[in-house]
Structures are given as C-alpha cells and as structure tokens.
C-alpha cells in the first residue's frame, strides 16, 4: 500500500444511493479513501425532504465541493448516463480545479 491511499470523491444523484454505496464499498475494499455525498434517507412514505431546509441544502452542496477539493479524483455514479443539476455543477467544479473525472456509465 502506498504512503497515502488515493482519495476519491463520489458524486451523483441522491436517487442512486444504492449504486453510490456499491461504488463506495468497491473502492474502499480496493484500499481507496472515499468521500461521498451526505445522504439522508426520507422516512417511509415521505415524498419531500422536509427535514432539510433550503439553507442546509445549500450548505451541504458547498461542503461537497470541499470534499472534491480533498480528493485526487472524482467518480460520478450516473446509471443510464443521468446527470442532475447538482452533479453537473460538481463536475464543472472538478474540471475547474483540475480534478480528473470518470463516470460509471457513458454520458
């Protein structure tokens, strides 16, 4: 193992929690340090994110950009090639900060 393992930041839509979790597991088992989005599961039957305010969503988005800053590279989990607004913003930020970006599915 190298002196410092590679650090990968996972990005993707909250609709792909299971896929992001699987990527996190695979990378971690391969000896990679993984940073990923904060995921807050909604209670059964709740259709909106009532527990998180708009201000908190904004703060979480900014926090995720700091996670990209920490990473050596970014892995976008995008089943079917889907890229939402937040993920697209994160990809643009990664490119602007010269972080390599790869995708699980073709875009």
WOLIN-V571903 format. One record per backbone hydrogen bond with DSSP energy under -0.5 kcal/mol. CO is the residue of the C=O (numbers start at 1). NH is the residue of the N-H. If there is no record, write none. Layout:
co:CO nh:NH
co:CO nh:NH
This chain:
co:6 nh:8
co:6 nh:33
co:7 nh:72
co:7 nh:73
co:8 nh:10
co:8 nh:35
co:9 nh:75
co:11 nh:77
co:13 nh:16
co:14 nh:17
co:16 nh:20
co:17 nh:21
co:18 nh:22
co:19 nh:23
co:20 nh:24
co:21 nh:25
co:22 nh:26
co:23 nh:27
co:24 nh:28
co:25 nh:29
co:26 nh:30
co:27 nh:32
co:28 nh:31
co:32 nh:34
co:33 nh:8
co:35 nh:10
co:38 nh:40
co:39 nh:41
co:43 nh:46
co:45 nh:47
co:48 nh:50
co:49 nh:52
co:53 nh:57
co:54 nh:58
co:55 nh:59
co:56 nh:60
co:57 nh:61
co:58 nh:62
co:59 nh:63
co:60 nh:64
co:61 nh:65
co:62 nh:66
co:63 nh:67
co:64 nh:68
co:65 nh:69
co:66 nh:70
co:67 nh:71
co:68 nh:71
co:72 nh:100
co:73 nh:9
co:74 nh:76
co:74 nh:102
co:75 nh:11
co:75 nh:77
co:76 nh:78
co:76 nh:104
co:77 nh:13
co:78 nh:81
co:79 nh:82
co:84 nh:88
co:85 nh:89
co:86 nh:90
co:87 nh:91
co:88 nh:92
co:89 nh:93
co:90 nh:94
co:91 nh:95
co:92 nh:96
co:93 nh:97
co:94 nh:99
co:95 nh:98
co:100 nh:74
co:102 nh:76
